[in-house]
Amino acid sequence: MSAPRNALGRGIGALIPTTRPAARPDAPASPAPSAAGAAPELPIALIDPNPDQPRRVFSEEELERLAGSIRIHGVLQPVVVRRAGDRYELVVGERRWRASQRAGLDTIPAVIADVDADDRLEVALIENVQRSDLNPIELAIAFRALAETGATQEEIGQRVGLDRTSIANHLRLLDLPKEVQSDVEDGRLSMGHAKALLQVSNPERRRGLRERILKEGLSVRAVEALASPPARVAAKGRKSRVALDPQLQQLADAMRRRYQTRVRIAGDAERGRVEIEYFGAEDLERISSLLLGDV
């Protein structure tokens, strides 16, 4: 692991200086300011994407919609680029850059910033976090990359405006199987679903629960209940089951395994009640089908 950089903790102005750097002999010529006197226009063909771009998913529908707006109104907010030899490299604004290409533009307004290569990820991450543009897996991958530079979870959280627990929860998502990570990236599972699945250590049981979420649309609360380790479920109901007959306890445990939900038996062999929890209409239908069979 490399030594920690001192970028974390600096303001955005330190990462993207507002003053224009002095021209270098090998740098591309600075473009002329736009007619509006704001950001200069750069040829799109001279701009390359950010290799450290934390965003991995670009919605085709959103890009087309943005391209349509750009055809009518132009690019209202400039992208941020850094010089890279005789070309430019995106730091912030890849979606605008992609949409401008689709819109058929030859140039795009751009701010040329003096950003070190080591700071590209951090600047792009901050911009995307502030705009809520990243899904949980993209954030997790970016946080891991920052951690690999030597930054602590607390430092990362301070930099992007999140607490350390949130950073840790995101990083834990990378312990999930690739198919579950893809579900989160594509929006089929929420971060809440993913965190609940992390409670399931058995791979086969985790796969089964994932399939149920996708098929039945289980809520996060329902998944949390199903994912709770038996010891935790038992601890929650221990007080009410202290005097439960051992045979009734075995029956409750068997029903819990059968119906994959919380089951509680109160009373004794002569009289009592059985409580079976369900979470949502589909879960109720599933349990009813198991109880009633073909009736």
JODA-V112662 format. One record per backbone hydrogen bond with DSSP energy under -1.0 kcal/mol. NH is the residue of the N-H (numbers start at 1). CO is the residue of the C=O. If there is no record, write none. Layout:
# JODA-V112662
NH/CO
NH/CO
This chain:
# JODA-V112662
10/7
15/11
16/12
27/24
37/34
41/32
42/108
44/106
46/43
47/44
48/88
53/50
63/59
64/60
65/61
66/62
67/63
68/64
69/65
70/66
71/67
72/68
73/69
74/70
79/109
80/92
81/111
82/89
84/87
87/84
88/46
89/82
90/48
91/80
92/80
97/93
98/94
99/95
100/96
101/97
102/98
103/99
104/101
105/100
108/42
110/40
111/79
113/81
115/113
119/116
120/117
123/119
124/120
125/121
126/122
127/123
128/124
129/125
130/126
131/127
132/129
133/128
139/135
140/136
141/137
142/138
143/139
144/140
145/141
146/142
147/143
148/144
149/146
150/147
151/146
156/152
157/153
158/154
159/155
160/156
161/157
162/157
167/163
168/164
169/165
170/166
171/167
172/168
173/170
174/171
175/172
176/173
181/177
182/178
183/179
184/180
185/181
186/182
188/183
189/183
194/190
195/191
196/192
197/193
198/194
199/196
200/197
206/202
207/203
208/204
209/205
210/206
211/207
212/208
213/209
214/210
215/211
216/212
217/213
223/219
224/220
225/221
226/222
227/223
233/229
234/230
235/231
236/232
237/233
244/241
249/245
250/246
251/247
252/248
253/249
254/250
255/251
256/252
257/253
258/254
259/255
260/256
264/275
266/273
268/271
273/266
275/264
277/262
284/280
285/281
286/282
287/283
288/284
289/285
290/286
291/287
292/288
293/289
295/292
